[in-house]
Amino acid sequence: MAEITATLVKQLRERTGAGMMECKSALVESKGDLAEGEVVLRKRGIASAHKKAARATKQGLIGTYIHHGGQLGVLVEVNCESDFVARTEDFQELVHDVAMHIAAADPRFIRKEDVTAEVLDKEREIHRARALAEGKPEKMLDKITEGRMNKFYEEICLLEQPFVKEATLSVGQLVKTKIAKLGENITITRFVRFKVGDSGPEAASENPVSEPVGQ
């Protein structure tokens, strides 16, 4: 076990924004491993984010991202609880990162609950037929189909997608770490992705009302 020095605690604090005592506790749990200490704090942060998920988000920012060459652009609305948090560098960085991620990953929906019944039924039918063609046992088809649907959600739902700048995090987990760090609920409400040559923008949210990320 590495010695838990003040320098080590400070390094973890700078990487995560957590309090000194929280950082020291995480390092004790991780036996002085800085990377593992960050994981410990992230897990604790995600847990605390759930407690904030029901709180209303009436402030925030409209973020933009224009890809090099001007052929692709994104508008995204990210909300928080106060104008103070909306003005912080951490929140503004989150908004920019989410807009950039949308440009790169092209999600169709924000969360799993937003996926329409028509899309779900069609996708389940495809995966069930594929499993049958592979000779999978009839009794296993439902389980196999649902397992493959989880991968489908990761492909089309913003909050389920691996974050483009750090694939070990989903976008939903990224938001939760910011909730823990900034102390306010944060929601991604809606986005539009424009691409030159498309017939029109693809709106990712039919319902503009914010819903907590933690739900």
C-alpha positions as CSV (number, residue, x, y, z in Angstrom):
1,M,0.0,0.0,0.0
2,A,1.4,3.4,-1.0
3,E,1.7,6.1,1.5
4,I,-1.3,8.5,1.5
5,T,0.6,11.8,1.2
6,A,-0.9,15.3,1.0
7,T,0.6,15.5,-2.5
8,L,-1.3,12.4,-3.6
9,V,-4.6,13.7,-2.0
10,K,-4.1,17.0,-3.8
11,Q,-3.5,15.2,-7.2
12,L,-6.7,13.3,-6.8
13,R,-8.6,16.4,-5.8
14,E,-7.3,18.2,-8.9
15,R,-8.4,15.3,-11.1
16,T,-11.9,14.9,-9.6
17,G,-12.9,18.2,-7.9
18,A,-13.9,16.2,-4.8
19,G,-13.2,17.4,-1.2
20,M,-9.9,16.7,0.5
21,M,-11.4,14.3,3.1
22,E,-13.3,12.4,0.3
23,C,-10.1,12.1,-1.7
24,K,-8.2,10.8,1.3
25,S,-10.9,8.3,2.1
26,A,-10.9,7.1,-1.6
27,L,-7.1,6.7,-1.6
28,V,-7.3,4.7,1.6
29,E,-9.9,2.4,0.0
30,S,-7.8,2.1,-3.2
31,K,-4.6,1.5,-1.1
32,G,-2.9,4.6,-2.5
33,D,-3.6,3.9,-6.2
34,L,-4.5,7.2,-7.8
35,A,-6.4,5.8,-10.8
36,E,-8.4,3.4,-8.5
37,G,-9.1,6.3,-6.1
38,E,-10.7,8.2,-9.0
39,V,-12.8,5.1,-9.8
40,V,-13.9,5.0,-6.1
41,L,-14.9,8.6,-6.2
42,R,-16.7,8.2,-9.5
43,K,-18.8,5.4,-8.1
44,R,-19.6,7.4,-5.0
45,G,-20.4,10.4,-7.2
46,I,-22.8,8.4,-9.3
47,A,-24.6,7.2,-6.2
48,S,-25.0,10.8,-4.9
49,A,-26.2,11.9,-8.4
50,H,-29.2,9.7,-8.1
51,K,-30.3,11.7,-5.0
52,K,-30.3,14.9,-7.0
53,A,-32.1,13.4,-10.0
54,A,-35.6,14.6,-9.1
55,R,-34.6,18.3,-8.7
56,A,-35.8,20.8,-11.3
57,T,-33.4,22.1,-13.9
58,K,-34.5,25.6,-15.1
59,Q,-31.2,27.1,-16.0
60,G,-28.4,26.0,-18.3
61,L,-26.9,26.7,-21.7
62,I,-27.4,26.1,-25.4
63,G,-24.2,24.5,-26.7
64,T,-22.9,24.4,-30.3
65,Y,-20.3,22.5,-32.1
66,I,-19.3,23.0,-35.7
67,H,-17.0,20.3,-37.2
68,H,-13.9,21.4,-39.1
69,G,-14.9,22.4,-42.6
70,G,-18.4,23.5,-41.6
71,Q,-20.1,20.4,-43.0
72,L,-21.6,19.2,-39.7
73,G,-23.1,21.1,-36.7
74,V,-24.9,20.5,-33.5
75,L,-27.1,22.5,-31.1
76,V,-27.8,21.0,-27.7
77,E,-29.6,22.2,-24.6
78,V,-28.1,21.2,-21.3
79,N,-29.9,22.3,-18.1
80,C,-28.9,22.7,-14.4
81,E,-30.5,24.2,-11.3
82,S,-28.8,27.6,-11.1
83,D,-27.3,30.3,-13.3
84,F,-24.2,30.2,-11.1
85,V,-23.4,26.6,-12.1
86,A,-24.3,27.4,-15.7
87,R,-21.5,29.9,-15.7
88,T,-18.8,27.6,-14.3
89,E,-16.0,26.3,-16.5
90,D,-16.9,22.7,-15.6
91,F,-20.5,23.0,-16.8
92,Q,-19.5,24.8,-20.0
93,E,-16.9,22.1,-20.7
94,L,-19.6,19.5,-20.3
95,V,-22.0,21.3,-22.7
96,H,-19.2,21.5,-25.3
97,D,-18.2,17.9,-24.9
98,V,-21.8,16.7,-25.2
99,A,-22.2,18.7,-28.4
100,M,-18.9,17.3,-29.8
101,H,-20.0,13.8,-28.9
102,I,-23.3,14.2,-30.7
103,A,-21.5,15.4,-33.8
104,A,-19.2,12.3,-33.7
105,A,-21.6,9.6,-32.5
106,D,-24.8,10.6,-34.2
107,P,-27.3,9.4,-31.6
108,R,-31.0,9.2,-32.5
109,F,-32.5,9.6,-29.0
110,I,-31.4,11.0,-25.7
111,R,-32.4,8.1,-23.4
112,K,-33.7,4.5,-23.8
113,E,-37.2,5.6,-22.7
114,D,-37.3,8.0,-25.7
115,V,-37.0,5.2,-28.3
116,T,-40.4,4.8,-30.0
117,A,-42.3,1.5,-29.9
118,E,-42.2,1.2,-33.6
119,V,-38.4,1.3,-33.6
120,L,-38.1,-1.1,-30.7
121,D,-40.5,-3.7,-32.3
122,K,-38.7,-3.6,-35.6
123,E,-35.3,-4.0,-33.9
124,R,-36.5,-6.9,-31.7
125,E,-37.9,-8.6,-34.8
126,I,-34.6,-8.3,-36.6
127,H,-32.6,-9.7,-33.6
128,R,-35.0,-12.6,-33.0
129,A,-34.9,-13.6,-36.7
130,R,-31.1,-13.4,-36.7
131,A,-30.9,-15.6,-33.6
132,L,-33.3,-18.1,-35.3
133,A,-31.1,-18.1,-38.4
134,E,-28.1,-18.8,-36.2
135,G,-29.8,-21.9,-34.8
136,K,-30.3,-20.6,-31.3
137,P,-32.7,-22.6,-29.1
138,E,-36.3,-21.4,-29.1
139,K,-36.3,-21.0,-25.3
140,M,-33.3,-18.7,-25.4
141,L,-34.5,-16.3,-28.1
142,D,-36.0,-13.7,-25.8
143,K,-32.9,-13.6,-23.6
144,I,-30.6,-13.4,-26.6
145,T,-32.8,-10.7,-28.2
146,E,-32.8,-8.5,-25.0
147,G,-29.0,-8.9,-24.7
148,R,-28.6,-7.6,-28.2
149,M,-31.0,-4.8,-27.6
150,N,-28.7,-3.4,-24.9
151,K,-26.0,-3.1,-27.6
152,F,-28.6,-1.4,-29.8
153,Y,-29.3,1.2,-27.1
154,E,-25.6,1.9,-26.8
155,E,-25.6,2.7,-30.5
156,I,-28.5,5.0,-30.8
157,C,-29.2,6.5,-27.3
158,L,-27.0,9.5,-26.3
159,L,-26.8,8.6,-22.5
160,E,-26.0,5.0,-23.2
161,Q,-23.2,5.7,-25.8
162,P,-19.5,5.4,-24.7
163,F,-18.2,9.0,-24.4
164,V,-16.0,9.7,-27.4
165,K,-13.2,11.2,-25.3
166,E,-13.2,8.5,-22.7
167,A,-14.8,5.2,-23.8
168,T,-14.8,3.7,-20.3
169,L,-17.6,6.2,-19.4
170,S,-21.0,6.4,-21.0
171,V,-22.3,9.9,-21.6
172,G,-24.9,9.3,-18.8
173,Q,-22.1,8.5,-16.4
174,L,-20.1,11.6,-17.5
175,V,-23.1,13.7,-16.7
176,K,-23.5,12.0,-13.3
177,T,-19.8,12.8,-12.4
178,K,-20.5,16.4,-13.1
179,I,-23.7,16.3,-11.0
180,A,-21.5,15.0,-8.1
181,K,-18.8,17.6,-8.6
182,L,-21.1,20.6,-9.1
183,G,-23.8,19.6,-6.6
184,E,-26.7,20.2,-8.9
185,N,-28.9,18.1,-11.1
186,I,-28.0,18.3,-14.8
187,T,-30.2,17.2,-17.7
188,I,-29.7,17.0,-21.4
189,T,-33.0,18.2,-22.8
190,R,-32.8,18.2,-26.6
191,F,-30.5,18.4,-29.5
192,V,-30.4,18.9,-33.2
193,R,-27.7,17.6,-35.5
194,F,-27.3,19.3,-38.9
195,K,-25.3,17.7,-41.8
196,V,-24.8,19.4,-45.2
197,G,-26.7,17.5,-47.8
198,D,-29.3,16.0,-45.5
199,S,-32.9,16.7,-46.2
200,G,-33.4,18.2,-42.8
201,P,-32.1,18.3,-39.2
202,E,-32.7,15.2,-37.0
203,A,-34.3,16.3,-33.7
204,A,-33.4,13.9,-30.9
205,S,-36.2,14.7,-28.5
206,E,-39.8,14.9,-29.4
207,N,-40.5,16.0,-25.8
208,P,-38.6,19.1,-24.8
209,V,-39.4,18.7,-21.1
210,S,-36.3,17.9,-19.1
211,E,-36.2,14.5,-17.5
212,P,-33.6,13.6,-14.8
213,V,-30.6,11.8,-16.1
214,G,-30.5,9.6,-13.1
215,Q,-33.8,8.0,-13.8
